[in-house]
Amino acid sequence: MAAGSTIGTIFKVTTWGESHGKAIGVVVDGCPAGLSLCEADVQKLLDRRKPGQSRFTTRRNEGDEVEILSGIFEGKTTGTPVSMIVWNRDQRSKDYSVIAGCYRPGHADFTFDEKYGFRDYRGGGRSSARETIGRVAAGAIAEKILEQLGISVTAYTKSIGPVEIDESRFDLQEAKSNALCMPDAKAAKEAAEYLEKRMAECDSSGGVVECMISHLPTALGEPVFDKLDANLAKAMLSIGAVKGFEIGDGFSAAKSCGSLNNDAFRMDGAGIKKVTNHSGGVLGGISDGSDVVFRAAFKPTPSIAKSQETVSKNRENMELVIRGRHDPVVVPRAVVVVEAMAAITIMDMLLLSMTSRMDWIQEFFNRREKR
């Protein structure tokens, strides 16, 4: 197993490649056999994260066209590892030669060098956001399986800088039609104006992505270390620019009280339902049947064309202005990454949950014997 490059226990995803290497790719192991899958299914999600789609994304000219190398026969998965590759076409490594001998503020340059005694300075190498191509490709497979189970994963931009969506104007269709993926047309316009100001000042912005997982069954997640919310948090915090995670009411719950924060239960037809969803769909680390709702906070893009203080590899103080093509905000392109990582996590936990109870195991094998 590649240390630090694999996530999942049964539905296992390993990404590989560097920003300015020959290619970026992923291997998905544990995908069930018999799933109809083609490159167009994966490309649909990759097109949502590729660069050059608006003035708020990097101008790197990449088609990000995926090729499936293994694990498919006659249009269906075989149960063996699915390997996918996206070739890098528009590298401009010379744009990064100036930072070969110093450490960019806000980047992994210093820590990567300290860990390995060596780093690929071209676009951040393995630490580049381009690594998320593999995550999105794997997430496309997970999402397709989840769709067949009636489970949907939907992410969108909740805020950019100080501009946050108004829940009274919430419209998911709007999120699909504006460049910032915000489900609120007025907020999207204000956020665009805010970003224009940051760009004029050679600066960048952060923001928050919110994600909803709907129609998830109860009983996903383990009660101690592999809690559903803990695994979602790990998945989100593994995304390079994420600096915060919260589920349900999150940090605002700390300002609440038990009588308000507790979700009352009520019988609804034949099932138990919650009256509210302050918990964000997870109780004791296990899904409770409500929508799972969480948020991931992204820091501002660290590559900015302002003069910044830093240190050279020779341990000398210096000033640095970063050149090249960079997003003034990573959030719009990160929306699909959050969605993909959530789908990967849920897919793995669904498969793990199948062994939780003896009656479920008996039901599965008894059904096989009756065929």
Secondary structure as UniProt FT lines:
FT   TURN            3..4
FT   STRAND          6..7
FT   STRAND          12..17
FT   TURN            19..20
FT   STRAND          23..29
FT   TURN            33..34
FT   HELIX           39..49
FT   TURN            55..56
FT   STRAND          66..68
FT   STRAND          72..73
FT   TURN            74..75
FT   STRAND          76..77
FT   STRAND          82..87
FT   HELIX           93..99
FT   TURN            100..101
FT   TURN            105..106
FT   HELIX           109..116
FT   HELIX           122..127
FT   HELIX           129..131
FT   HELIX           132..148
FT   TURN            149..150
FT   STRAND          152..160
FT   TURN            161..162
FT   STRAND          163..164
FT   HELIX           167..169
FT   HELIX           172..175
FT   TURN            176..177
FT   TURN            179..180
FT   HELIX           185..200
FT   TURN            201..202
FT   STRAND          207..214
FT   TURN            225..226
FT   HELIX           228..237
FT   TURN            240..241
FT   STRAND          242..247
FT   TURN            248..249
FT   HELIX           250..255
FT   HELIX           258..261
FT   STRAND          265..268
FT   TURN            269..270
FT   STRAND          271..274
FT   TURN            278..281
FT   STRAND          282..283
FT   TURN            284..285
FT   STRAND          286..287
FT   STRAND          292..298
FT   STRAND          308..312
FT   TURN            313..314
FT   STRAND          317..320
FT   HELIX           331..353
FT   TURN            354..355
FT   HELIX           358..370
//
